Amino acid sequence: MMHNKRAYKPKQRNAKTRTPKRILLIKAEGKNETEINYFNNFESDTIHIVRVKGNETDPENMMKQLVKQYDSDDLGDGDLAVCLVDADFNSSKDAQLKAADKLIPKGKNIKLIVSNPCFEIWFICHYIYTTRGYTSIDDVLNYLKKHIPDYAKNSTTVFDSLKKKGSESKAIRNAQKLEQYCLNDQKKPHTVGFAPSTEVYKIFTEFLQH
């Protein structure tokens, strides 16, 4: 899929004209390229993918940077900004996730999107629904490799492997089922205990497919 190479220019308030493209603004952890490489494939004539720069890895500072760029780029009702966080197995992130949630201004299309324990749960959802308990990030990656044998972090080809399974519809359904499974088990969203789960499906249901 060809990507738009034109440099992104922030929207100007009260401008007489503005790009017809809707903006998906993404803040990922540190130098992680996995999420960006994946979402860049959704660049199109109507959607522009923009990454928030910076090496922040904790949810609170990631959200601060996202909100700052959301405001400076003058995003509007048709746009979406997402902070993509992996819960990992770090219980200290519970407080960080709570703090990040509180930083989201009311009335703005900004979301904290948590994958538990990591983003690759979204990839697994393309193939299977499983409530399997993972013991480490490597455990998740090894399980994913049963479906994508050559998978590696920061892969630039994973999208091609996923598209062989068809659309994202199956992944969305499986992610929603995982969320309901966790809720039924009395687990609390945006905590390390809300696993396995991924909220990545919301980017599709509320923006990419909207």
N, C-alpha and C positions, 0 to 999 in steps of 0.2 A: 504494500500500500504506500502510495506516495505521500509525503508529508509537506505541508506548506512551509517553505523556507523563508518566507518573509518575516522579518524581525517583528516581534510583538511590540506594539505601542500602547501604553495605557490610555484608557478612554478619558476624554476630557469632559468635565462638567459643562453643561449648557452649550455643548458643541452643536453646530447646525447639522453635522453628519456624524455617524458613528458606524463602525464596522457591523455588518449584519451577523457576524459570527457570535455565537454564545461562547462564553469563556468558562473553562474548567480549570480553576487555579488549584494547584496541588502542592502541599508541603509534605515531604517525606523525611524520614529520619536520616540525619547526617549525610553521608555520601552514598547512601543506598540508591542504586539505580534500578532495582527490580521493578518497583512500582511505576517509575517514570517510563522505562522501556516498554512496559505493558500498555500504559494508557496513551502513549504517543501513537499507538496504532489506531486510536479513535479520532485522530485529527481528520477533519473533513472540510467540505465547503461551508458547513454551517457551525462547526465546533472547532475551537482553538484550545489547545492544551498548553498551559503555562506553568512552569515550575517556580516555586518560591526558593530563592537561593539561600544558602546558609548551612552550617554544619550542626545545627542544634539536634540533640537526640532525645531530650526530655520533653514530654507532652506539653508542659506549661510554656516553655520558651518557644517551642514549635508553634503553638497556637498564637502567641504574641506576634511572631513574625508573619503568620498567615493573616491575622486581622490587620496588621499594619499595611501589608501589600494590598489587601482587599480594599482598604480605604484609599490608598494612594493611586490605585489603578481604576478607581471609580466603578467598581463592578455593580451591576444592577439586578433587577428582578429576574431576568432570564439567565443569569450566570450562577455558578456554584463554586464555592471554595471548600476544600476538604483537607483536613489534617489527618494523615494516615499513620496510625500508631500500632506497633506490635506490642501486645501485653507481655510477651515473653513468659518467663516464669518468675518474674521479679515482683514480689508482693509490695515493694516500695512504690510501685507504679500506681497503686490504688489511690493514694493521696494526690499524685501528679495528675492522674486522669480526672479526678474530681476538680482540681484547680483549673485544668484546661477547659473543662465544661463551663465553669463559671466565667471564663473570659470571653465567651461567645456573646456578642452584643445582640440584644433582642431586635427582631425585624430584619436581620441580615441572613443571607443564604450561606451560612458557614456551618460546617458539620465536623464533629470529631468522629472519625471512622476508625473503629478498633477491630483488629484481628487478633484472635487469641488461640494459640500463642503467637502466630505470625501470619503474614500476608499469604503465604503459600496454601493456607487453608482454602482460600478462594479458588486456587487452581485445582485443588483436590475435589472441590465441589463440582467441577466440570465433569468429573468422571463417576463419582460415587457419593452417596450419603452415608456417612459413618460417624458415630459418636465415640470413636476410638480415643482412649486417653493417651496422650503423648507424654513422653518423659523428658524430651529435650527438643531443641530446634533441629538438631541432626536427625532425630527420630521422625519429625515431620518431613524433612527433605528426603529421607530414605523411603518413606511411605509414598511420597509423590513420585519417586523414581520408578515405582512399580508401573506407573502409567506413562511417565516421560523419562525413560532410562538415562538420557544424556542431560537431564536438568542440572543447572548450577545457578547459584545466586548471581544476580545481575545479568541473567540470560537475555539476549536480544532476539532469540528465536522461539521463546515459549509461546508467544501468541500464535505462531503458525501451527504448533502442536495442538493447542487448544481449539483452534478453528476447525480442525479435522473432526471434532466432536459436534460441530454444528454451532448454533447460536449460544448466547449466554443464558438462555432460558432455563436450562437444566441446573446450571450453577446457581442461579437466583433462587429457584425452588429449594435446592438443597441447603443453601445458606439460610433461607427463611425457616426451614425445618429445624436446623441446628439452633437457631435463635429460640424457637418455641420449645425445643427440648431443654435448653438451659433455663428458660423461664419456668417451665413445668417442674424443674428440679430445684426451684426456689433460689436459683443463682441470680446475682445482682449484675445488671449490665454495667459496662465500663469498670469492671474489676477483673483482677487476674483470675478469679475463680470462674468467670463466665466463659467456660471452655468445654469443648472446642466451638469456636464461632468466628464469624467474620461479617462485618457490616458493609463490606464492599458492594454488596448487591444494591444498597441504597443509591449508589452513584448511578446505577443503571435505571432503577425504577423511578428515581426522582429527577434524573437529568438526561442521561444519554438516550434513554428510550421514551422520554417524556415529550 
